[in-house]
């Protein structure tokens, strides 16, 4: 069972891993990452098939019962980027969730890859998503959210760092078509705007966190 659990967690983590570009103009790097993602997907499918055989052989029960009853643990690193006016930079996302379009705003960031620290991942993510490099400090906050991604329950832990960025909202960069569709725009938000909006913002307590950071 311990071996089966290891295969399961490894397979799903590979499928959900995020590959982005440091610069969208580096087409050779983009092609390499897309090829690696394809190879990882093939490995994910092979791991699931092996898991299915193991599950039936050891328990006589279909493997998908266990997958749907257990949550994948995922860790991400994110950057709270503030300007001199105390506004925070957010990205508007539109993704499919439970068969419907789910639109929300969130800070830049993404999955912590194997061998990375949380801080290293946060720096890499803002470089890949926004093509910027700035100092980050922290962590200054963390939050846990639960959702379903491609039919798999996910328990996601976000680790937040803070940085300063005084410029117009930077342009988005994406390596794949899925990322170009999901990441729609960037915008600066004040605390008052976040508290008064009907749109979904993650983390849900971001306005409170930003006020605390401004006072500190």
N, C-alpha and C positions, 0 to 999 in steps of 0.2 A: 504493500500500500504506500509505503514511503517513496518507493521508486516511481509508482504511478503518479503520486502528487507532484514529484519533481518534474516528470515529463509534462504534466498538464500545465504547471505554472510557467515552465520554460516555453512551451509551445505558444501559449496565449500571449505572453510578454513579447515574443518575437513578432507576432501578428500585429500588435498594437504599437510597436516601436515607431517613433517618428524620425524620418530622415528629411532634413531640410538643407538648403544651400546657404553658404556664407555670403555669396553674391550671385544673383540670378544670371549674370553675364558669363559666369564660368560654366559653359555648357558641357564641357567635358566632365566636370565634377558632377553636374546634375545627372548626366547619363550614367555615370558610374554608380551613383546612389540609387537610381531607379533600377538598375540591374541588380544591385545588392538587395533591394526590397523584394524583387521578383524571386531571387534565390531564397530569401527568408520565408516568403510565402509558401514555396514548395516544401521547405523544411518543416514549416508549421503543419501542412497537410499530412506529411509523412508521420510526424509526431502524433497527430490526432488518430491516424489509422492504427499506429502501434498501441496507443492508449486504449482504443476501442477493443482491440484484441485482448489486451491484458485484463481489461475490466470484465469482459465476458468470461475469460478463462478462469479468473480467480473468484468471481462472485456470481456469475450467471446473470448479471444485471446489465442493461445497456449503459454505456459510458456516459451518455448525455444527461442522465438523471443526476449524476454527481456534478457535472459542469454547471447545470442550471441551478443547483442548490448551493453552490459555493461562489464566493466573490473573488475576483482577481484583485490583488493588492497592487496599486500603481502609485508611483511617487513622481511628482513633477516639481520643477523649480521655476519660479516666476519673479518678475521684476516690477516693483511699484516705482514707476518713473514720474517724478514730480517736477513741475516748473516753478519759477520764482513766485507765482501767484497761488501756489498750493494746489494746482490742478493735477490730475493724474491721467496718464495716457492709457487708453483702453482700445482694444481691437474688437470689432463687431464680427461675430461668427454666425454662420447658418449651417447647421448640420442635421442629418436625419437621426431621429431618436424615436423609437417605438412606432415607426411607420409614418411619422409626421415631421415637418420642418420645425426645428428648434432654434430660435434666434436668441443670442445673448451677447453680452459684452464682458470681456475679461482682460486681465493684464497679460503682457507678452510672456511667453514661457512654454515649457513642454517637458517631455519625459526625461528623467535623469537616466542616462545611458550607463551600461556597465563600465566600471572603472572611473567614473566621474564623481566628483563631490557635488553637492547641491549648488554651491557657488559657481563652480566651473560650468555646470549645466545651464544656470541662469545666464551667465555671460555668453555662452555659445548660442542660446536661443535668441537673445536680442540681436546678436550679430547676424544670425540667419534670417530672422523674421523682419528685421528693420534695417539691417546693414549699418549698425552703429556700434561703437565700442566706448563704453563709459564705465567708470568705477562703480562698483556695487558694494553695499555694506549689509551686514546682517548675519543670520536671518532675523527678521523683525516681526514675523507673524507666520502662522500656519493654520490650515483649515482642512476639514475632511468632508468630502461629498460622495454620495452614492448614486450611481446611474447605470444605465444599460448601454453598452456599446456593441453594435452588431450582434445583438442577442446574448451577450455575455455580461452578467452583473459585475460592476467594477466598484471597488472602494478606493477612491482617489485621495491622496494626501498631497496638498500643495504647500510648498515651502517658499516664503516670500523674502525677497531682498529689496533694498531701496537704493535708488540712484537719482541724480539730478540731470534734467535735460531741458535746456532753454532754447527752443526753436519751434518752428511750425511742425505739426504732426508729420513724422517721417512716412515715406511710402512703404507699402508692404512688399515683401519678397517671398516667393514661393517656388518650390522645386517641382511640384507635381500638380496635375490638373485638380485633384481633390483638394489640395491646399488652396489653390487659386479660387475655387468655388467657396470653400468654407470661410476663408479670411477675406472679409469684404471691405473694410475701411478702418481707419484709425481716427480717434477724436480725443481732444482734451475734455475732461469732466471736472467740474468743481464739486465740492462736498454737497452743496445745496442741490445741484442738478441730480446727483446720484440719489439723494434722499427723496426728491420729488418726482422722479421718473416712474413710469409704469413698465419700463423695459427691465429685463432680467440682467442683473450684474453679479458676477462672481469675483471674489467671495461676497456673500450677502452683507457682511459687516465692513465692507471696504471703506465706506465714508467715515466710519468711526476710527478705523485704522489710520487713514490719511490724516485725520485731525490730530491723533496722538503723535504721529511722526512729525507733523508741522510744529507742534509744541515742544518736542524734545530737542 
